[in-house]
Amino acid sequence: FPAPQAVHSKTFTAGPLDGSMTVPELLDLQRTQSPRHPVYVYDNPEGDIVTICMDQYVRTVHQAAKLVQKHVGSICGPGHEGPVVIGLFAAVNLSDSISYCMMMNAVVRAGHIPFAISTRNGATSLAHLFSVTDTLLVYTSTDSIVQNLVADANEKLSGIKEKNIASFSIPMFGDFQADLENVSLLPPLLPPSMSSIAIILHSSGNVIWLSHKTYFQWSILPCFGERDLCGETMACQSIPIFHGMGACLTCWPASVGIVGAFFRPTVPPMAYVTSLSSLYSIYFSQSGVIATKCTVLFCVPVFLEMWSKDAQGMEMLKAMKVVVFGGASLAKDVGDSLIEKNVNLTQFYGAIETGCLTPYLPLNSLGQDWEYFRFSEHCRPVLTEQEDLNLDRVYALTLVENATHTPCFINTAVDGTPAYTLSDLLQRHPENPSRWRVFGRTDDLVVLSNALNINPVPYESLLLKHPSIHFAVLFGRGRTRPGILVQLKPEFQFSPTDFRRLEEFRESFWATVEKANTQVQSHSRVTRDMILVASPEKPFDLTAKMQPRRNVVLETYQMEIDSAYGTLEDHSVAEIHIRGLPSSQPSNVHPWFYEVGSCCSLLGHRFSLDQNRSYRVSTMKNILTRARYKLTLPDRTDLCSDATSVTTSSRISERQSRIADMWSLIEKYSTGFPTHCGATDISTGDNISPLDTILVVGTRGGLGSNILALLLESRAVRRVYSLNRVRLDGKTRQERQADEFALQGLNALLAFSSKLTLLVGDTAHPTFGLDSAVFEEVSATVTAVVVNGWLVEFTPPLSAFEPLIAGVRNLIDICLRSPRVLQPHLIFCSSLTILQGLTRPASRPEIFLPDPSSLVEQGYAESKWVVETLIETALRETPLHATVARIGQVCGSPNGFWKTGEWFPMMLKSSQFMGYLPEDWGKDITWIPARLAAISVIELLGSKVPIAHIAHPNPVSGTLVMASIAKDLSLSLIPRLDWLHRLETSITSPQTNDERRKNPASRLLPMMHHIMSTPKRDGFAAFEMPVVSTEMAILASATLRNAPPICKEDVLLWLECWQNAKFLDRPVNARL
């Protein structure tokens, strides 16, 4: 062998690796000749390394094998002979990889065939896999999701198979440790035939049957590398065992003595290590790698991309003898950065049908050629140039069977020898003919109608650099031009039918697309109108490697793609000029509005309005925004009425109409309140605390996450129900909440608290869309309800918020119908924006606002006022216990996280673009940190306060804050009117997309006008925020009363957050 193994090991003696013994025989042999050699390691909660040695591991495998034989015998009878297929379908494949490996080895040692199945498969796929492999029984984890999938699969097989597939709970490694040294082992193994099946894997739609010969060949792959890997601790925390990369971890310890490091075993499995998409899989992998003192790291690219952004992660990578990645392509800028920082980076290339085809492992990286690889000596590759594709140095790959390499599939022959041709296309190095890189796949190439080819992978990789993009899929086969379909990261997702947000996204994304377009041939370039956004309700179907299943995705979105091309054919111009409204007659308004609506709402194109008519352009823009929300209505009379009202006087002004709409909703939702008839409290008597059992509606975002975290940390809280809307992003509810906690700098492990129940539903539904038993349980047990979730959009009309208003009414009804003597306390998180139109008094008191005429004309503020008035009515007419918490400007979570899409960070971004920051407020900032706001809301529970203003009672000078920011960003301070003038000047001439990205405040010009040009006046704090009384709030909340002012450290945290997100630039002097 090129790289003999265990040459200097004192604990491991290599067995015969000439093919005379199979993997299970090698494992049995190592128990006697290498009993003290480590097989697997993990770190325990105390931080110690737990080592499982060969003798302990093999003995445990034998005990598990006995159990397997017992289960097979109970189904087939004692006289059954021959191997059966046994499925492993368990959510422990990452959270307890040691148990999973044990079961793989145990089934083989029992004389049967393990079938490792990804838990990402649905019931239909599972039924198909059971059928084609003739699975006899399946070992599952105990969680309800897996159990239900197996039950559903059995139901689908009821007309095909005579018997249901038997199901058993997968045994854990720890189940067999009692008196392990004294239990008997299985009799010596009858050597299986090398041509018989050893294990079954499943990947990308293919079922892979590995013979004992192929399984053995996989086990000796390290012998064809350049390193002696015996005794090296290989970090495997990110590798699912059901995949081809993971299957190697079940045989390498027996053949060459590699030590595998995994997550510590947990029962039940921790949700944050059951999915490669989880941020916390990455975090816990990093901590596990460091704790177990790994020397070799084996992972998929997403982990490297995350670790490379973290200082501790980068130090960890640099400390590795070698870092191996595979399963997907690594972003070039990330790979280049790792090489620059002396990370010994190498690529694992192969396929589940062929196994690894590169040396495992080389001594040194290929340096700047890290994207390339060379083939291992154990395989025989044949490369055929694809001249018909008109692509430079691109070849198809065929693997020919030889003595040391047997492909799992055979689909061709080379000179009479069986061979397998892959779908991969490889590109030869321009100077070194022995080096290759993956170019793409034959079935991935997008062939346009003019026969030009596009390799989608490099283009998609460039687009993934945008911070909001999770996945990207290029389309256009058989079309005249390509398009791109993107799935956004959960925190950026929106409905693609929301045309305003779609256009805003295209605007923010266009700079990235333009940059990608400069790096490809002209026929590969994507135009603005061919950017499609995936619906949150139709997430991409992913492979086990967390990559989109391209063909499935394109099939799922075929209708949207066809529609995009249809629109493209109908409209070939991007800039559309709209004629003015010819007259106010409805007969003229209808066709005119159709023209405007189709151009701006359906196409999302920019447009200019002919101003030869006397209407206000700002009002017209608001009307057009409303059109996007009403476009689906069959009757456009309402829209035409809106348009006509712009140019003609009406008996009822638009303002009066809006007020009438508000009162109409109050009348609709304030009648028929239920009668409270609570008789007894549940289990603990009448003195139960409001903090006992709490329902929180809306726990995503800064305030909601902080409220939920604080409740879970409180010893006074026994149970918390969290209710959020459905989000189909492929994550579990715990993963989604953990990711949100992490984003906000909170303890992510709280998402897995035993006292937390995460629910998804819709409060507008009478039972919230929950199972009736769950709804009844929540209704009967809650002692408090906190309503935080709301649509934070300022352009939709009031009607868009009606489902949320209906939801609050349903929550009021739950409180009034509660069986408890003491009703649940309802807290509604309103907003101080409803007070912005009040000019007097100087300090707005904590009272209900009886007249909505002062409200800012926006549906958001109007909806909040409607709910406040609804609650006021219920307080007056029923025994409801409720508090309205009007929340001020929230300014950052404990780690400084503050969404970049809010007005203040956008203003700072534009300030960097112009080089100047506005000063001269001379007023106080009353912003409140997210955690302080959350504590204040929680401390309202149990109080009798009807309204509380959650603003900072100890404000800080706006002048000092802006001066501190100016210094840290190296910006010059100028008077705010001068700053406004510079902003206006910066957008008088047409802007490039890059300028729009760098100058986002240009999109907030009306708001900036209001903030910067309004003269100083009483009753308003810095940035024209209303000054409010906090008397009732500080009476209820001691924490708010004694809160320290915002300090320089808080400001630095905000800036660091935005700089880390690449939103704000770091000053040059800060980089030196």
Phi, psi and omega in degrees: 000147176298328183228084177302143183253156177062031182294321185245011183286139177263351183244348185233129175244121183292141175275182179292123182248032181261008179092006180276347178230143176276172181301313179297328177291320177298321181296315177298318181298319184292338177298325182270327184258348177221051189297329184265003181285134180294141175254305179225152176224157173205165179258137179271172183301336180279355179094003179273154177271125176261126183248131174254113183272169187301315182298313179298317184294312183294320176300319179294319177302319180295319180292320177294323179296323177298319179296319178300313179299322178296315180294319178296318179297325180292338180265315187265344184096158185294337184270005184292138176234156178093155183284149173238160179271129183237117182281145172241103184233084190218143180284009181266007187297340173248319186285341172215066182298331181296316177296323180293315177299317179304315182290325175300310180294324183292318180296318177297315182294333178282356178092016182240185188241112177283139177242103182278119187240132177291137178284002174282348180287139175276180185297320180295314178297320181296316178299318178298316181295317177301321184289311185288338179260355182055049180296133181270314180214165183222138173263129184233161169282168188273357183290151186294328181299309180295316180300317181293323178297317179295318178298317179295321178296318178299321180296321179291335180270358188301328180270359183250312181258145181291322183241150171294151175285123182294145183234133177230149175292134182293127179288150179261156181304319183292344181295341189249011189274344181294124177052037187299324185291340185257356181278152183284153177262167175291155176296162180308144185286133171284114187306123177286156177293140179297337181272351180283162184282133178261305181218161176237135177236166180219128181205137175051038176088355181255138172265123186251120180259107180269122175285165176299329178294312180293319179301319177294317180299324175296326184290336183256013178307318180300339179291346180256013176267214181229007183232147169273107186267001180299128179085350177287138179268113185261123180287114184239015186301333185263004187258116175288133185291334182288350180267163182302320179297322181286328181299330178298332184287348177272348183239334183297322178301325182282327186271317186232359174080020174295143178256123181266133177253127184233174170299151173295138180297138178223141176226121359288167183299140178286129185296333185283356174238026176252002180216132179293342182280350186281133175302328183279341168300317182291316181297311182289331173298314181300313181294324179291320179299316181292316184295325183269005174055050181291151179246339178232136182241132184232114185204173174268159189302327184301328179292317179297321181296325178283314182297327182294341179270353185248132184300314179294322178297319180293319177297322177299315181295320180294332182281346182286143173296323177204142177245121184249131174235154179190176178094339180193172180278147177261134180305134186299319181295328178291312179300316179300318180296318180296318178296318178303326183264020172065033171278130182279083189266133177218159187253139173258108180247136178175191178214158182295336178283342185237343188078188181291138182244001180249159179300134179235094010229151177286160177290317187230153175291162174277011176064229182296346175266027185301336179292340183265167176213168171237155183282148177285155181291342186283344183246163182239093180274143172236124185245130184241121183294136183262074186294329183290346179275351182056041179240141187284123173059036181256132186229151170269149185248131173234135177254123182263134181298139174214190188293333184248002180212122179234110177299150180287331178245149173235121180231005179198185176216147177237113183054039176085358180261133180304143183207168179227123176264123180277165174276353182290145170248130180249150178244127182284145177299139183295338183239328182249103187292350180269357182252139184224156171222158180286124179267322181165202178232147181300324181276357177264338183303134177262112181259114181287170182295340178268013176075006175282142183259145174233128171272111189287334191299309181299320181295315179298321180298322179295322181289332181293351177287341178292134188297341183265352187269126176267311178220155177219137179228120178280141177226171178141009181301125179079006181254173182279337181209158181273166172220172180230134176248123184241142170254125183278156173295152187310320185287350181250359189290148174206168179283129180293350174280351175276091190295328178296312181291328177297316179293321178297320178295314179302322178298313183287333185272341191297325180299321178293319178295317179300319179295318178296322181297330180287346185254009179228168177292158188301324182288348181265357187280141181260135177267163186302320184282357177253024173263113179250147180245131180291147178281139175303337180277349178230069181295154180298141171282130188245153173278175177296339178273009179064038175243147181298139170281097192307307184295322179294317180298313182294325177293320179297324184255023182300319182296316180294322179293315178301319180296320180297317179290326177296317177296321181298321180290326183282331186226116185252000179249146182265335178251123185239131179261124183259126177293156179292160178297117186295322176195174184272003180291134180307326181297332177270328183295319183304303181294325180296314182291329174300319180295311179297311184299317182292325182286311187272328185270316183282318185269335183072019180277152174289153182213158175239143183258132176290118186263031175278001174252156184270071173231158182275122183297322180297320178294318180299322179297321177296320179298317182293326176297318177298328181301325182296331181274339185251001189298333183283349181290138181291334183252122183261018181300319180301316180294320180295323177298318177300312183296318181296325183294342179288324188253350181232152175286149182229156180297324178244122181293162178300322180297314179298324178295320179295318179296319178298322178297321180295312181296327178297319179292321178298316179298321182295320189254005181248019178247151174071036176299139178291158179270131178283126181225033179300137184244314183224148175275158185279114167065324189248005175090184187283343185267021181298141182283146174299340181277359186297303183224116190237136171258122177247121178263111180095087181244019172257156184090172187299305184293312182299317179296319180292322176299312182297316180299316180296319179296319181291331179280343185281131176289340181284343182267127180267324184208144178228129170258128176249125182242121177229163176289157180295135173226112184269081181243012178083000182257156173284165180297321180294317179299317182297316180289323178297318178298321179293317176301314181299318180301325183269003180077026180255169181288108185294335181295342178297336179295344182250017179298142181291341181265008179255130172243115181267123182242152172236138181177197184220117184295341179290339177282141183306325178248022179063012183074014181269162170303140186302322180293320179293316180299317179296321179297314179298311183301323186277338190249340186295142175251350177202151177229125177246118182260104181247325185296130179205160175281110182266075177224138187254359179257334180297151178285171180304323183300332180292341182264359185300320177302326179290322177296317177299324179297319178296320177300319178297323179290324174300316180298321178300316180296317182288332181270000184302138178287353182285149174297313177270116182296151172300143179273121180264125174243124178253123179276100178266202184217144177290351179297338180290347180261000188294332181278351179281127178262344177218152359284179183298321177237113187289124184285166180273076179225162176290149181264107187285335186240121182276004186295339181274355184296145170297139185284082175208142182301327181300306181295322180297319180295322178295319179294321178301315181292318177303316181290326176298317179293319177301317179298317180294322177297326183282326188256347183224170176278021181306136174256108186214154176223136172262121178255105179276113186269133175275199180290115178274132192237039172123141177277180183304330179267007180090359183299127179214119188305133183290346180278001179273162191297322185291310175299328177294323178295320179293322179299315178294327178297319176297322180298320183270339181089008183223150179237138181286143178233200170066043171274312182064019180235169184271148173261127183250021180298155185230128178299150185302318183293320178295318178299319181295317178299318181298319178296315182295322181288352173283338182300128181091348180280167178256015182285123180282326179220137177224134177267114181267080175229163184288122181282347180239076187292168180236153182296128177296327179297317180293319180297313182293325177294320179295317179294319180301319180294315183290333180260004180055049179246151177272137177274133177225159177305148188295329177292323176295321179297317179298319179298318179295322178297315179297318180296324184292346183237016179286323177266158181304133180266148170281165179297327179294322179292323177297322179292320182281343185233060187293336180295345177297338178276352181246031188303316178300319179293318179297322176301314182296316184290316190274329188259349179289126180298157177300137181210153179293151176089001180227134178271191179303149180061027175060029174280139181292137173281128185231155173280140177241023186303311182289325181295314182286340174292322181274333185239107178292327180296316178294320182300322185258013185294134176288154179295162172300136183239178182300324180299323177297315181297319179297324178296319178300311184298318180297320178300312181290327178288320178296330179278003181062024177274310173261147176277146172278135178303149182303319182293338179281343182270342185278000000 
